[in-house]
Amino acid sequence: MSDTLTIAGREFSSRLIVGTGKYKSYAQNAEAARAAGAEMVTVALRRVNWSNPDEERLQDHLKPDEFIYLPNTAGCFTADDAVRTLRLAREAGGWDLVKLEVLADQKTLYPDMEETLKAAKALIADGFEVMVYCSDDPVYARKLEEAGCCAIMPLGSLIGSGLGIQNPLNIRLIVEQARVPVIVDAGVGTASDAAQAMELGCDGVLMNTAIAEAKDPIRMARAMKHAVIAGREAYLAGRMGRKRYADPSSPLAGLI
Amino acid sequence: MQVFVNGDAMEIVEGATVADLVRQLTDDPRGMAIERNREIVPKSAHATTQLADGDRLEVVQFVGGG
């Protein structure tokens, strides 16, 4: 039986979404995204740099017919900026599936949940399908879902920190209450972090730096692909109970 | 007359449209979006939208990001 991820009516066979920042080149980025088996990649929107007309273009390497673009609002610190950015993204690419993030400060890039909720409501009213980066606060996660967000994306730890999932209990609470996909976004450092997110019952993982800043990004992308699959399978299989003492695996009867 | 593109001043001819400006800026406008005085100008309206002196334009495209 196939185990697919459905977000806003779109079906995905990969549960790993990757970013397109911090790579040595767009060519390496594309190779990593393919190695990760990703179907969706996050992209940012920025002013065209006229001073270098020969600058490589994202869409020449990560082609929109190969990957679904998920435009983000990275760098936005107010709801108004985020909404403005995504309206431009919709004009540039025609996509209405977006990643909303409204950040509070440069040092932590922690999500400003009040502004995030405000932006989510405005975007949904304007016809967007909003996947939302958020804190691991189950109360705000519920409010965002009630506002109509199509995926809840709590942080494991701070963006780019690689510190893994700092509050697995909260991630679990969010997973248990959610009726839309929950995707851990930010904080994954290595494969076991991705597997842990999936074992907690998350529907997917979004990462950028863990792959881009690995010594061998292509190999790490492959590792992440396997980790997400392994974690998902383990979650679906249902882990054994925890016991305080040993329980022999070989029969006690018939010992010589 | 003068308009501002991504913050920089630029001279354009009187009566120029957004489409004229785009041609002046690039020969490959794929994947770009344009905002004029904070209002998006859809691609379908580039040829018919006349610019005015002092207009502020943002021309953006997708780049790598997380």
Interface residues (C-beta under 8 A of the other chain):
Chain A: G19 T20 G21 K22 Y23 Y26 N29 T42 V43 A44 L45 R46 R47 V48 W50 P53 R57 L58 Q59 Y69 P71 N72 A74 R84 R87 L88 A89 E91 A92 G93 I159 G160 N208 T209
Chain B: V5 N6 G7 D8 L25 T26 R30 G31 M32 A33 I34 E35 R38 I40 P42 K43 E58 V59 V60 Q61 F62 V63 G64 G65 G66
